[in-house]
Structures are given as C-alpha cells and as structure tokens.
Amino acid sequence: MHSLKPLVTRFASSFWALQISGWTGYFLLNFSAMMAEGKPFHFVWYSLGGAASGLAVTSVLRLGYRHVWNLPAPRMMLSAAGMLLLALIVDTKFYTESLFRICDDCRPENVLGYIWYFASRLYVLLSWSGLYFGIKFSRQLREQKEAALKAQAMAHEAQLKMLRYQLNPHFLFNTLNAISTLVLDRRNDTANGMVGSLSAFLRYSLDSDPVQRVTLAQEIDATNLYLGIEQLRFGERLRVRMDIDDDARDALVPSLVLQPLVENAIKYAVSKREEGGSIEIEAKRCGADLRIVMRDDGPGCSNFDKRSNGHGVGLANTRERLSVLYGAQQRFELINRAPHGVEIRIELPFQAAAKDPTQ
C-alpha cells in the first residue's frame, strides 16, 4: 500500500495542475472575447463566475466519476450521465444568475434563450468529461501495458533461470565416480586437480546470472574447465580443438551457452564410441554478428529431440534460451556433416563488453 502513495499523489497533483490551468485558460478566453465585443470591463465578473462555477462543479463531478469508475461499463456510463446532468443543472443556474446580475439585457425573453445557455454549458462540461475519461483510460492502458511488460520480463527471467539451472546430474555422478576411482588408484594429485576443476566450474555455473551475459572469453574458460574434467575421464579418447578469433573474445554471450552443446557432443560422439571422438569450437565476428560453430565427428543426428537429454539441458534448451533472449535476431542450426558428425551453428548480434577504464 505504501508503494501506491507516490503514484496516487502524482496523479492527484497532475489533475489539479490541469484543472486550474484549464479553467484559467477558459476565463482568459471568455474575458478576451467579451472585451473584443466591446463589453464593459465589469463583465470580468461574468467570465470569472463562469470559470469558478466550472472549476467547482467539475471538481465535485470528478469525485463522482472516481466512485463509479470500477463499475461495469453500462452502469458506469449511466451513472456518469446522471451525474453530468445534475452538475449541468447546478452549473447552468450559477452561470446564468452571475450573468443576469450584471446584465439585465442578457436575460432571455423565451425558453429558447435558456436552452442556448444550457446547451453552451453542456458543451463545456461534456468536453471536460470527455477529456477526463480520455486521460483516465489512457493512464489505465499505460499501467496495464507496463504491468504486462513487467510480468513478461519476470516470466522470461524465470524461464531463463529454469533453463540454465538444470545441470545434468549424470555429469556430477560421472565426475564424482571418476574422482573416487582416482583416489582408490592412489592418484591423489590428479583427483585433487579434478576436484578443483569441478569446484571452479560449479562456482561459475551457480554464480553467473542467467539473465546477464558474459564475454565469450569467460565462456570459453568455463568450457575449458568442463572439458578438462571430461578429459581426465576419457583421456586420449576426447580430442578438442578451439579456434577463437581475438576480436570475438570480447563479445557478450549468455552464460553457459556452450556447455550443454559440448556435453551433448561428449554423450553421443565420444562416450559411446570405443575410439572416442573430436570436438571443434570456432568463433569469429561476421560484420554485425557473432558466429559460433561447434562440430563433432560422431554418428550424426537423425532426430533433434533425441539428441536432447532427458533432463532438458541440451540442444532444445539452448535454442529456447537464445529465442527468449534474442528473438528473431538469433539463428540456431543443427546440420549433419558428411560423412558423419554434427555441426551446430549459432549467430547472435555482436555486442562487445564495455572496457574497464582502470585497466
């Protein structure tokens, strides 16, 4: 409730600013028209009375409109019309009486004259009501749009976190099992190095915000940590080659965008083959885009969905994350290589990280 107070105060102050300036303008326009017609200066009281009456009546009318604002549309319109009619009667009575007090000749000789005064005030109050409801509806639409955008942003953030924080438990199981084997074989130095690499990789994966982006250089370092752990498991069966252009290293990319792709390649192109397999990662800037290509020499891919692991961390999740973050500005392609293997191509808008002025 406290957070609404500044909003309510701002709306109220803007209403009174418009209300006072609007009726002041009405007074000046009416008075200048009287002077242009050659009326005596004391007609200023007539102009002032009409503006004061309008200011008072519409200020009260506003309270009534606010009271019926949340009613169903038919009831709101009917109630508002009744309030407008009542306000019009009061305003016209005050308006004409203030005029007749200073101008006996202004009193109509028949009912048509009174109808003209009534119609002229109806036009003024109807215009004020239309402006009031127009501004009110405009503000409501803007608030709804802002709320929808905020909800959409929160939903996207939640979706990104869900997609990013699903680290494959098989990786942890296999790594811990490998560490246990190294300890049993008394290869304590290797086991200790593997624990350090696992700790550094987990710290990176859990500390980085999935909504924020990191440099490609940071992402490559994290991927090397992951590959270092897997290389201790597979030894010479896992062969890695990287070709990262210098001007691409400062490009901003989603955190852990490469790890699921590498994990998927190891699962299908390395672990299931006795001879193992190779993984190649290339990155370069192509004009306004960053292009990342990852290849393996495995058996290829006959079905996209089957290449995604059962826990949702894989190709499908990476494609979904990129779609949420970049929309139509990104491209994600999976292509079977000849004679065998898979190539994944990612294109993102190139945006370099801001340089640290202290460096």
C-alpha positions as CSV (number, residue, x, y, z in Angstrom):
1,M,0.0,0.0,0.0
2,H,2.8,2.4,0.8
3,S,4.2,2.0,-2.7
4,L,1.0,3.3,-4.2
5,K,1.1,6.6,-2.3
6,P,3.6,8.3,-4.5
7,L,1.6,7.2,-7.6
8,V,-1.6,8.5,-6.2
9,T,0.0,11.8,-5.1
10,R,1.5,12.2,-8.6
11,F,-1.9,11.6,-10.3
12,A,-3.7,14.0,-7.9
13,S,-1.1,16.8,-8.4
14,S,-1.3,16.4,-12.2
15,F,-5.1,16.6,-12.1
16,W,-5.1,19.8,-10.1
17,A,-2.5,21.3,-12.4
18,L,-4.6,20.6,-15.4
19,Q,-7.8,21.6,-13.7
20,I,-6.6,25.0,-12.6
21,S,-4.7,25.8,-15.8
22,G,-7.6,24.7,-17.9
23,W,-10.3,26.8,-16.2
24,T,-7.8,29.7,-16.0
25,G,-7.5,29.5,-19.8
26,Y,-11.3,29.3,-20.1
27,F,-11.6,32.5,-18.1
28,L,-9.0,34.4,-20.2
29,L,-10.5,33.2,-23.4
30,N,-14.0,34.2,-22.4
31,F,-13.0,37.5,-21.0
32,S,-10.9,38.4,-24.0
33,A,-13.9,37.6,-26.2
34,M,-16.1,39.9,-24.1
35,M,-13.6,42.7,-24.5
36,A,-13.4,42.1,-28.2
37,E,-17.2,42.5,-28.4
38,G,-17.0,45.9,-26.7
39,K,-18.5,44.8,-23.3
40,P,-17.8,46.9,-20.2
41,F,-14.9,45.9,-18.0
42,H,-17.2,44.7,-15.2
43,F,-18.1,41.7,-17.4
44,V,-14.9,40.3,-15.9
45,W,-17.1,39.1,-13.1
46,Y,-19.3,37.2,-15.5
47,S,-16.2,35.4,-17.0
48,L,-14.8,34.8,-13.6
49,G,-18.1,33.4,-12.3
50,G,-18.4,31.0,-15.3
51,A,-14.8,29.8,-14.7
52,A,-15.3,29.5,-10.9
53,S,-18.6,27.6,-11.4
54,G,-16.9,25.2,-13.9
55,L,-14.0,24.6,-11.6
56,A,-16.2,23.9,-8.6
57,V,-18.7,21.7,-10.4
58,T,-16.1,19.6,-12.2
59,S,-14.1,19.1,-9.1
60,V,-17.1,17.6,-7.4
61,L,-18.0,15.7,-10.6
62,R,-14.6,14.2,-10.6
63,L,-15.3,12.6,-7.2
64,G,-18.5,11.1,-8.6
65,Y,-16.7,9.7,-11.6
66,R,-14.0,8.2,-9.5
67,H,-16.7,6.5,-7.4
68,V,-18.3,4.8,-10.4
69,W,-15.1,4.1,-12.3
70,N,-14.8,0.4,-11.5
71,L,-18.5,-0.4,-12.2
72,P,-19.4,-2.4,-15.2
73,A,-19.4,-0.3,-18.4
74,P,-23.2,0.1,-18.8
75,R,-23.7,1.0,-15.2
76,M,-20.7,3.4,-15.2
77,M,-21.9,5.2,-18.3
78,L,-25.5,5.5,-16.9
79,S,-24.3,6.8,-13.6
80,A,-21.8,9.2,-15.2
81,A,-24.6,10.6,-17.4
82,G,-26.8,11.2,-14.4
83,M,-24.1,12.9,-12.5
84,L,-23.3,15.1,-15.6
85,L,-26.9,16.1,-15.9
86,L,-27.1,17.1,-12.2
87,A,-23.8,19.0,-12.4
88,L,-25.1,20.7,-15.6
89,I,-28.2,22.0,-13.9
90,V,-26.3,23.4,-11.0
91,D,-23.6,24.9,-13.2
92,T,-26.1,26.5,-15.6
93,K,-28.1,28.0,-12.8
94,F,-25.0,29.6,-11.2
95,Y,-23.6,30.6,-14.6
96,T,-26.8,32.4,-15.8
97,E,-27.5,34.0,-12.4
98,S,-24.0,35.5,-12.3
99,L,-24.6,36.9,-15.8
100,F,-28.1,38.3,-15.1
101,R,-26.8,40.2,-12.0
102,I,-24.5,42.4,-14.1
103,C,-26.5,42.4,-17.4
104,D,-30.3,42.7,-17.3
105,D,-30.5,42.8,-21.1
106,C,-28.9,39.3,-21.2
107,R,-32.0,37.6,-19.6
108,P,-33.7,35.6,-22.4
109,E,-37.2,36.6,-23.4
110,N,-38.3,33.0,-24.2
111,V,-37.3,29.4,-23.4
112,L,-35.1,29.1,-26.4
113,G,-32.7,31.5,-24.8
114,Y,-32.4,29.4,-21.7
115,I,-31.9,26.3,-23.8
116,W,-29.0,28.1,-25.6
117,Y,-27.3,28.8,-22.2
118,F,-28.0,25.2,-21.2
119,A,-26.5,23.9,-24.4
120,S,-23.4,26.1,-24.2
121,R,-22.6,24.9,-20.7
122,L,-23.4,21.3,-21.7
123,Y,-20.8,21.6,-24.4
124,V,-18.2,22.8,-21.9
125,L,-18.9,20.1,-19.3
126,L,-19.2,17.4,-21.9
127,S,-15.8,18.4,-23.3
128,W,-14.4,18.4,-19.8
129,S,-15.9,14.9,-19.1
130,G,-14.6,13.6,-22.4
131,L,-11.1,14.8,-21.6
132,Y,-11.2,13.4,-18.1
133,F,-12.3,10.0,-19.2
134,G,-9.8,10.1,-22.1
135,I,-6.9,10.8,-19.7
136,K,-8.2,8.2,-17.2
137,F,-8.4,5.5,-19.9
138,S,-5.1,6.4,-21.3
139,R,-3.4,6.1,-17.9
140,Q,-5.1,2.8,-17.3
141,L,-4.0,1.4,-20.6
142,R,-0.4,2.6,-19.9
143,E,-0.5,1.0,-16.4
144,Q,-1.8,-2.3,-17.9
145,K,0.8,-2.3,-20.6
146,E,3.6,-1.6,-18.1
147,A,2.3,-4.4,-15.8
148,A,2.1,-6.8,-18.8
149,L,5.6,-5.9,-19.8
150,K,6.9,-6.4,-16.3
151,A,5.1,-9.7,-16.0
152,Q,6.5,-10.8,-19.3
153,A,10.0,-9.8,-18.2
154,M,9.6,-11.7,-15.0
155,A,8.3,-14.7,-16.8
156,H,11.3,-14.6,-19.2
157,E,13.7,-14.3,-16.3
158,A,12.1,-17.2,-14.6
159,Q,12.2,-19.2,-17.8
160,L,15.8,-18.5,-18.4
161,K,16.7,-19.5,-14.8
162,M,14.8,-22.7,-15.2
163,L,16.5,-23.5,-18.4
164,R,20.0,-22.6,-17.1
165,Y,19.9,-24.2,-13.7
166,Q,19.3,-27.7,-14.9
167,L,22.8,-29.0,-14.7
168,N,22.9,-32.6,-15.8
169,P,23.2,-34.8,-12.7
170,H,24.9,-37.5,-14.8
171,F,27.8,-35.2,-15.2
172,L,28.1,-34.8,-11.5
173,F,27.7,-38.5,-10.9
174,N,30.3,-39.4,-13.5
175,T,32.8,-36.8,-12.2
176,L,32.4,-37.9,-8.6
177,N,32.7,-41.5,-9.6
178,A,35.9,-40.7,-11.6
179,I,37.3,-38.8,-8.6
180,S,36.5,-41.9,-6.4
181,T,38.3,-44.2,-8.8
182,L,41.4,-41.9,-8.9
183,V,41.5,-41.9,-5.1
184,L,41.3,-45.7,-5.0
185,D,44.1,-45.9,-7.5
186,R,46.1,-43.5,-5.3
187,R,46.3,-40.9,-8.0
188,N,45.7,-38.2,-5.4
189,D,47.2,-35.3,-7.3
190,T,45.0,-36.0,-10.3
191,A,42.0,-36.4,-8.1
192,N,42.8,-33.2,-6.3
193,G,43.1,-31.3,-9.6
194,M,39.8,-32.8,-10.7
195,V,38.1,-31.6,-7.5
196,G,39.5,-28.1,-8.1
197,S,38.3,-28.0,-11.6
198,L,34.8,-29.3,-10.6
199,S,34.6,-26.7,-7.8
200,A,35.6,-23.8,-10.2
201,F,33.1,-24.9,-12.8
202,L,30.3,-25.3,-10.3
203,R,31.1,-21.9,-8.9
204,Y,30.9,-20.3,-12.3
205,S,27.7,-22.1,-13.2
206,L,25.9,-21.2,-10.0
207,D,27.2,-17.6,-9.5
208,S,26.6,-16.3,-13.0
209,D,23.2,-14.8,-13.6
210,P,21.3,-16.5,-16.5
211,V,19.8,-13.2,-17.5
212,Q,23.1,-11.3,-17.6
213,R,25.7,-12.0,-20.3
214,V,29.4,-12.7,-20.1
215,T,32.2,-12.3,-22.5
216,L,33.0,-15.2,-24.9
217,A,36.4,-15.4,-23.3
218,Q,34.8,-16.1,-19.9
219,E,32.5,-18.7,-21.5
220,I,35.5,-20.4,-23.2
221,D,37.3,-20.5,-19.9
222,A,34.3,-22.2,-18.3
223,T,34.0,-24.6,-21.2
224,N,37.7,-25.5,-20.8
225,L,37.1,-26.2,-17.1
226,Y,34.3,-28.6,-18.1
227,L,36.4,-30.2,-20.9
228,G,39.3,-30.6,-18.5
229,I,37.2,-32.6,-16.2
230,E,35.9,-34.8,-19.0
231,Q,39.4,-35.2,-20.5
232,L,40.5,-36.7,-17.2
233,R,37.7,-39.3,-17.6
234,F,38.2,-40.1,-21.3
235,G,41.9,-39.4,-21.7
236,E,43.0,-39.5,-25.4
237,R,39.5,-40.6,-26.5
238,L,38.4,-37.0,-26.2
239,R,40.2,-34.7,-28.6
240,V,39.5,-30.9,-28.6
241,R,40.4,-28.1,-30.9
242,M,39.5,-24.4,-30.5
243,D,39.8,-21.5,-32.9
244,I,38.6,-18.3,-31.3
245,D,39.3,-15.0,-33.1
246,D,40.7,-12.3,-30.9
247,D,38.0,-9.8,-31.9
248,A,35.3,-12.3,-30.9
249,R,36.6,-12.8,-27.4
250,D,35.0,-9.6,-26.1
251,A,31.6,-10.4,-27.5
252,L,28.8,-10.8,-24.9
253,V,27.0,-14.2,-24.9
254,P,24.6,-15.9,-22.5
255,S,26.4,-17.7,-19.7
256,L,26.9,-21.4,-20.1
257,V,25.6,-21.4,-23.7
258,L,28.4,-23.7,-24.9
259,Q,28.5,-26.3,-22.0
260,P,25.2,-28.1,-23.0
261,L,26.4,-28.3,-26.6
262,V,29.7,-29.8,-25.5
263,E,28.0,-32.1,-23.1
264,N,25.7,-33.3,-25.8
265,A,28.6,-34.0,-28.1
266,I,30.5,-35.9,-25.5
267,K,27.5,-38.0,-24.7
268,Y,26.8,-39.0,-28.4
269,A,30.1,-38.6,-30.2
270,V,32.7,-39.6,-27.6
271,S,31.4,-41.8,-24.7
272,K,29.5,-44.3,-26.9
273,R,32.5,-44.9,-29.2
274,E,35.5,-47.0,-28.3
275,E,37.8,-44.8,-30.4
276,G,36.3,-41.7,-28.8
277,G,35.8,-38.6,-30.9
278,S,36.8,-35.0,-31.5
279,I,35.1,-31.7,-30.8
280,E,35.9,-28.4,-32.6
281,I,34.8,-25.0,-31.5
282,E,35.2,-21.9,-33.7
283,A,34.1,-18.3,-33.1
284,K,34.5,-15.2,-35.2
285,R,32.9,-11.9,-35.9
286,C,31.0,-11.6,-39.1
287,G,30.0,-8.0,-39.6
288,A,27.3,-7.1,-37.0
289,D,27.0,-10.8,-35.9
290,L,29.0,-13.2,-33.8
291,R,29.2,-16.7,-35.3
292,I,29.9,-19.7,-33.2
293,V,30.4,-23.2,-34.8
294,M,30.8,-26.5,-32.9
295,R,31.5,-29.7,-34.7
296,D,31.8,-33.3,-33.7
297,D,32.7,-36.5,-35.7
298,G,30.1,-38.7,-34.1
299,P,27.4,-40.8,-35.8
300,G,25.3,-37.7,-36.7
301,C,21.7,-36.8,-35.7
302,S,18.6,-38.4,-37.1
303,N,16.2,-36.7,-34.7
304,F,16.7,-33.3,-33.0
305,D,14.7,-34.2,-29.9
306,K,16.6,-37.5,-29.3
307,R,19.8,-35.5,-29.1
308,S,18.4,-33.6,-26.1
309,N,19.0,-35.4,-22.8
310,G,16.0,-36.3,-20.7
311,H,16.7,-33.5,-18.2
312,G,16.2,-30.7,-20.6
313,V,19.8,-29.5,-20.6
314,G,20.8,-29.8,-24.2
315,L,20.2,-28.6,-27.7
316,A,16.5,-27.8,-27.2
317,N,17.2,-25.7,-24.0
318,T,20.0,-23.8,-25.7
319,R,17.7,-23.0,-28.7
320,E,14.9,-21.9,-26.3
321,R,17.3,-19.7,-24.3
322,L,18.5,-18.0,-27.4
323,S,15.0,-17.5,-28.6
324,V,13.9,-15.9,-25.3
325,L,17.0,-13.6,-25.2
326,Y,17.3,-12.5,-28.8
327,G,14.0,-13.4,-30.6
328,A,14.4,-13.2,-34.4
329,Q,17.9,-11.7,-34.1
330,Q,19.5,-15.1,-33.5
331,R,20.0,-18.2,-35.5
332,F,20.5,-21.8,-34.3
333,E,21.1,-24.6,-36.8
334,L,21.9,-28.2,-36.4
335,I,23.4,-29.8,-39.5
336,N,24.6,-33.4,-40.2
337,R,28.1,-33.4,-41.6
338,A,29.4,-35.7,-44.4
339,P,30.3,-38.5,-44.0
340,H,29.3,-38.3,-40.3
341,G,29.1,-35.9,-37.4
342,V,27.1,-32.9,-36.4
343,E,27.7,-29.2,-36.9
344,I,25.9,-26.6,-34.7
345,R,25.9,-23.0,-35.9
346,I,24.9,-20.1,-33.7
347,E,24.6,-16.5,-34.8
348,L,24.0,-13.7,-32.3
349,P,24.0,-9.9,-32.5
350,F,27.6,-8.8,-31.8
351,Q,27.9,-6.6,-28.8
352,A,31.3,-6.1,-27.2
353,A,31.7,-5.8,-23.5
354,A,32.4,-2.3,-22.1
355,K,36.1,-1.8,-21.5
356,D,37.2,-1.3,-17.9
357,P,38.7,2.2,-17.7
358,T,41.0,1.1,-14.8
359,Q,42.7,-1.4,-17.0
